[in-house]
Amino acid sequence: MSVLSEFKAFAVKGNVVDMAVGIIIGAAFGKIVSSFVGDVIMPPIGLLIGGVDFTDLAITLKAAEGTAPAVMLSYGKFIQTVLDFLIVAFAIFMGVKAINKLKSAEVPPAPAGPTADQQLLSEIRDLLKAQQDKPQ
């Protein structure tokens, strides 16, 4: 089997196609979540905390010399990224929680009664137990 035919067999398998669709949908969903957080969640939070932005916090390790830029430890960008992650994670958590609540509102089907075989076995069990409990 040639490499080309092996690749063709691999590429058209259902798992590879499903994975590709999942990645594309995931990327599109990522854009939705980013827009939701950046455009809907962050403005009210920014208003509440007074527009605090940590991205400018840094420590200068080596000052700029001539044309060489300064060497900076930008820990503020890390803090801002962590805060953004926490906000995104909380927003997703709340969305999943709402979806789960809607799902739990659906009435689960009533459990089916015992089948005829199960009823017969239960009767046999009860008869055997009654025989064992009988004094001899």
N, C-alpha and C positions, 0 to 999 in steps of 0.2 A: 504494500500500500504506500503510495507516494505521500510526501509531506503535505502537498496541496490537498489531496483527498482526505487526509487525516484532519487537517485544519477545517475543511468544509464540514466534515462530520461533527467536529467539536462545536463549530460556530452555530450550526443550525439546531443543536439540541435545545430542548425546551428550557432547561435550566439556565443556559447562557442568555437566551432571549428574555426569560423572566427576570433575570438579574439586571440586564440592560434596561428593561422597562422600569424596574424598581429604582435604579440609580437615577434615571431621568425624572421620574416622579419625585424622588427624594430631593433632587436639586431644585425642582420647581417649588416644592413645599418649603425648602429652606429659604427661598426668596420671599415666600408668603410670610413665614415666621419673622424674618429679618425686617420686612416692611411693617408687620404688626408691632414689633417691639420698637423699631426706630420711629415710626410715624404715629402710633397710637399710645403705646405704653410710656415711652421715654419723655415726651413733652410734659405730661402732668407730673411725672416724678421729678423732672428737672425743675419744674415750677415749685414743687413742694420743698425740694432741698436747696433751692436758691441758685440753681444753675452751676453747681459745683462740678468742676471738670478736673480730674486727676492727671490728665495726659501731660501737663506741663511740669509735673514734679520729676526732678532729676538731680543727680549728683554729678558734678564735673570731676572726672578722674584726671584729665589732663587738659589744660587750657589750649585754646587754638593758638598755633604758632605760624605766622605767615599765611601760606595758602592751605596748610593742613587744618582740617576742622577739629573742633574739640572732641575729646573722647568722653561720652556721657553714659551714665548708668540711668536709663529712663524707667525707673521703677513705677512711675505714675501711669504709664501706658499699661503695665501689667495689672495694676490695681483696677484701672478702668475696664480692662478686658475681663477680669474676674467678676466685677460688678455687673457688666453686661451679660456675662454667662449666667449669673445667678438670676437676673431678671428674666432672661429668655427661658431658663429652666423652670422658674416659677410660673411664667405665663403658659408654658406647655403643660405643666402639671395641672393648672387650673382648667385648661381646655380638656385634657384627658379626663379629669374628674367630672366635668360637666357632661361629657359624652357618656361616661360610665353611669352617671345618674339617670340619663335619658334611657340607656339600655336597661337599667334595673327597674324602670317604671313599666316596662313591658311585662305583661302577665305571663309567667311561665306556664306551660301546659300542665294540666293535672296529671299526676302519675297514673299510669294504666293499672288496672286491677290485675290480680294474678291470672295467669293463663290456665287453661283447663288442665294441663299437665301439672302445673304447680299446685292447683287445688287438689288433684288426686294424690299427689305426693304428701301434701299436708294431712289429708284424711288418713292415709296409710300410717304416717308418723304418729298421729293422734291415737289410732287403734293399737299400734304397737306399744305406745306408752301406757295406754289403759290396761293392756294385758300384763305388762310388767308390774304395774302398781297393784294389781289384783292379788289378794292374799291366796295362797295355795292350800 
